[in-house]
Amino acid sequence: MFKKRCVIYPKDVQIITGRTLRHGQKTLCKIRKLVNKEPHQYVTVAEFSEFSGIPVDQLWDYLI
């Protein structure tokens, strides 16, 4: 059984959205600003789900 992780990376955003890696980086930067996180802090799957409007259940298909 795979362990689920709680953070999302730019490469994950790229795979989920079909956009470029740079778009994934910019998206995570926007999310950090919205939730008042420092640049070194991670973005969680739940935060990305809320930002993108994609249910967490559907995100797990791409993250495993």
Secondary structure, DSSP 8 states (H G I E B T S, - for coil): -----SEE-HHHHHHHH---HHHHHHHHHHHHHHTT--TTS-EEHHHHHHHH---HHHHHHHH-
